[in-house]
Amino acid sequence: MSTVPTTQDHDPSRGAIVRLFGVILIILGTLDSMLMWRGGFMLSSVYVGMIATGVFLFVIGTIRRRNGS
């Protein structure tokens, strides 16, 4: 009997780091945007890009988890 992992084993932690980094970017971008809005400043495209990048990374991490091989 061999205990060598096959390519069909599902690794639940696959893509977790990417998803976590995406969530962190979404939270930071949202908080910075709300502080800019509350302070009466014009919303910077940097924060919108940070939120969009966070969503993109979260989606990539979710796809990697579902397709984990």
LUMLO-506033 format. One line per field, with one value per residue: residue number from 1; y, x, z of N, C-alpha, C in turn. Coordinates in nm, 4 decimals. Layout:
seq: NUM, ...
nyy: Y, ...
nxx: X, ...
nzz: Z, ...
cayy: Y, ...
caxx: X, ...
cazz: Z, ...
cyy: Y, ...
cxx: X, ...
czz: Z, ...
END
This chain:
seq: 1, 2, 3, 4, 5, 6, 7, 8, 9, 10, 11, 12, 13, 14, 15, 16, 17, 18, 19, 20, 21, 22, 23, 24, 25, 26, 27, 28, 29, 30, 31, 32, 33, 34, 35, 36, 37, 38, 39, 40, 41, 42, 43, 44, 45, 46, 47, 48, 49, 50, 51, 52, 53, 54, 55, 56, 57, 58, 59, 60, 61, 62, 63, 64, 65, 66, 67, 68, 69
nyy: -0.1183, 0.2126, 0.5474, 0.7701, 1.0902, 1.1572, 1.3286, 1.3866, 1.4456, 1.6683, 1.9787, 2.1777, 2.4174, 2.5405, 2.8262, 2.9935, 3.1927, 3.3822, 3.4560, 3.5630, 3.7814, 3.9292, 3.9919, 4.1511, 4.3696, 4.4647, 4.5449, 4.7431, 4.9275, 5.0027, 5.1156, 5.3314, 5.4756, 5.5493, 5.7124, 5.9190, 6.0204, 6.1007, 6.2975, 6.4920, 6.5004, 6.4488, 6.1366, 5.9155, 5.7511, 5.5517, 5.4124, 5.3008, 5.1349, 4.9687, 4.8329, 4.7040, 4.5412, 4.3787, 4.2425, 4.1044, 3.9377, 3.7872, 3.6460, 3.4968, 3.3371, 3.1891, 3.0471, 2.8957, 2.7367, 2.5835, 2.4463, 2.2955, 2.0838
nxx: 0.0820, 0.0581, 0.1058, 0.1138, 0.0257, -0.2299, -0.3137, -0.5765, -0.6569, -0.8165, -0.7174, -0.7953, -0.6795, -0.5755, -0.5173, -0.5829, -0.4140, -0.4046, -0.6751, -0.7062, -0.5287, -0.6624, -0.9033, -0.8010, -0.7048, -0.9484, -1.0820, -0.9029, -0.9034, -1.1739, -1.2061, -1.0218, -1.1405, -1.3837, -1.2901, -1.1734, -1.4016, -1.5506, -1.3841, -1.4184, -1.2761, -1.1862, -1.2503, -0.9884, -0.8383, -0.6688, -0.7621, -0.9956, -0.8832, -0.7458, -0.9545, -1.0685, -0.8538, -0.8370, -1.0830, -1.0391, -0.8194, -0.9410, -1.1332, -0.9655, -0.8339, -1.0529, -1.1227, -0.8914, -0.9113, -1.1418, -1.0679, -0.8614, -0.5927
nzz: 0.0000, -0.0921, 0.0078, -0.1494, -0.2516, -0.4860, -0.7936, -0.7754, -0.5229, -0.2987, -0.1982, 0.0604, 0.1376, -0.0800, -0.2660, -0.0588, 0.0490, -0.1544, -0.1687, 0.0900, 0.0820, -0.1123, 0.0236, 0.2277, 0.0778, -0.0255, 0.2108, 0.3121, 0.0976, 0.0970, 0.3542, 0.3402, 0.1326, 0.2489, 0.4549, 0.3071, 0.1840, 0.4069, 0.5050, 0.3189, 0.0868, -0.2597, -0.4131, -0.4659, -0.7447, -0.6798, -0.4577, -0.5538, -0.7454, -0.5712, -0.4431, -0.6656, -0.7451, -0.5213, -0.5352, -0.7742, -0.7030, -0.5021, -0.6493, -0.8191, -0.6279, -0.5348, -0.7646, -0.7965, -0.5711, -0.6191, -0.8486, -0.7591, -0.7926
cayy: 0.0000, 0.3355, 0.6659, 0.8819, 1.1666, 1.1637, 1.4618, 1.4034, 1.4863, 1.8074, 2.0538, 2.2894, 2.5419, 2.5924, 2.9574, 3.0671, 3.3126, 3.4789, 3.5080, 3.6455, 3.9078, 4.0010, 4.0465, 4.2608, 4.4860, 4.5170, 4.6150, 4.8656, 5.0223, 5.0539, 5.2053, 5.4547, 5.5496, 5.6103, 5.8226, 6.0299, 6.0755, 6.1671, 6.4172, 6.5894, 6.4992, 6.3757, 5.9968, 5.8894, 5.6282, 5.4503, 5.3304, 5.2224, 5.0302, 4.8748, 4.7491, 4.6193, 4.4405, 4.2855, 4.1556, 4.0173, 3.8356, 3.6982, 3.5569, 3.4044, 3.2418, 3.0999, 2.9574, 2.8000, 2.6416, 2.4923, 2.3646, 2.2409, 1.9495
caxx: 0.0000, 0.1336, 0.0324, 0.1535, -0.0930, -0.2591, -0.3524, -0.7200, -0.6832, -0.8614, -0.6477, -0.8837, -0.6069, -0.5249, -0.5719, -0.6229, -0.3304, -0.4477, -0.8052, -0.6858, -0.4699, -0.7695, -0.9944, -0.7302, -0.7060, -1.0854, -1.1103, -0.8235, -0.9538, -1.3038, -1.1856, -0.9591, -1.2403, -1.4800, -1.2241, -1.1607, -1.5357, -1.5869, -1.3021, -1.4584, -1.1822, -1.2284, -1.2083, -0.8731, -0.8497, -0.5829, -0.8447, -1.0844, -0.7983, -0.7158, -1.0738, -1.0817, -0.7483, -0.8768, -1.1889, -0.9756, -0.7416, -1.0350, -1.1909, -0.8595, -0.8163, -1.1691, -1.1109, -0.7836, -0.9591, -1.2376, -0.9991, -0.7424, -0.5532
cazz: 0.0000, -0.1052, 0.0532, -0.2337, -0.2906, -0.6285, -0.8398, -0.7568, -0.3854, -0.2898, -0.0941, 0.0951, 0.1613, -0.2061, -0.2999, 0.0617, 0.0648, -0.2558, -0.1262, 0.2086, 0.0372, -0.1792, 0.1247, 0.2947, -0.0122, -0.0313, 0.3363, 0.3187, -0.0017, 0.1408, 0.4683, 0.2921, 0.0547, 0.3419, 0.5247, 0.2116, 0.1652, 0.5314, 0.5177, 0.2189, -0.0243, -0.3781, -0.4102, -0.5504, -0.8227, -0.6165, -0.3689, -0.6400, -0.8002, -0.4644, -0.4263, -0.7852, -0.7379, -0.4164, -0.5891, -0.8727, -0.6318, -0.4338, -0.7508, -0.8614, -0.5196, -0.5322, -0.8795, -0.7667, -0.4700, -0.6818, -0.9479, -0.6953, -0.8380
cyy: 0.1254, 0.4534, 0.7891, 0.9581, 1.1707, 1.3050, 1.4868, 1.4401, 1.6343, 1.8735, 2.1754, 2.4218, 2.6032, 2.7243, 3.0423, 3.1959, 3.4216, 3.5406, 3.5995, 3.7810, 3.9927, 4.0654, 4.1630, 4.3857, 4.5483, 4.5982, 4.7458, 4.9707, 5.0839, 5.1516, 5.3374, 5.5397, 5.6192, 5.7261, 5.9428, 6.0994, 6.1551, 6.2968, 6.5240, 6.5980, 6.4209, 6.2347, 5.9741, 5.7571, 5.5161, 5.3569, 5.2461, 5.1075, 4.9250, 4.7790, 4.6537, 4.5089, 4.3359, 4.1900, 4.0572, 3.9049, 3.7370, 3.5982, 3.4544, 3.2970, 3.1423, 3.0017, 2.8539, 2.6952, 2.5383, 2.3991, 2.2985, 2.0998, 1.9121
cxx: 0.0869, 0.0462, 0.0736, 0.0285, -0.1092, -0.2994, -0.5015, -0.7557, -0.7187, -0.7922, -0.7320, -0.8107, -0.5524, -0.5946, -0.6088, -0.5432, -0.3745, -0.5813, -0.7906, -0.6271, -0.5748, -0.8659, -0.9292, -0.7298, -0.8448, -1.1164, -1.0325, -0.8715, -1.0861, -1.2880, -1.1216, -1.0571, -1.3403, -1.4178, -1.2053, -1.2956, -1.5778, -1.5081, -1.3346, -1.3635, -1.2401, -1.1707, -1.0963, -0.8916, -0.7624, -0.6675, -0.9448, -1.0064, -0.7626, -0.8338, -1.0885, -0.9758, -0.7811, -0.9850, -1.1305, -0.8977, -0.8316, -1.0965, -1.0884, -0.8369, -0.9313, -1.1637, -1.0029, -0.8294, -1.0529, -1.1707, -0.8744, -0.7112, -0.4190
czz: 0.0000, -0.0610, -0.0252, -0.2753, -0.4419, -0.6660, -0.8194, -0.6132, -0.3828, -0.1712, -0.0583, 0.1170, 0.0336, -0.2393, -0.1798, 0.0788, -0.0328, -0.2160, -0.0055, 0.1709, -0.0348, -0.0810, 0.1977, 0.2074, -0.0216, 0.0943, 0.3449, 0.2193, 0.0389, 0.2566, 0.4258, 0.2121, 0.1460, 0.4190, 0.4333, 0.1938, 0.2886, 0.5501, 0.4149, 0.1015, -0.1418, -0.3733, -0.5116, -0.6243, -0.7666, -0.5309, -0.4463, -0.7041, -0.6967, -0.4414, -0.5447, -0.7862, -0.6329, -0.4630, -0.6891, -0.8048, -0.5586, -0.5311, -0.7979, -0.7544, -0.5102, -0.6476, -0.8549, -0.6663, -0.5324, -0.7801, -0.8917, -0.7400, -0.7794
END
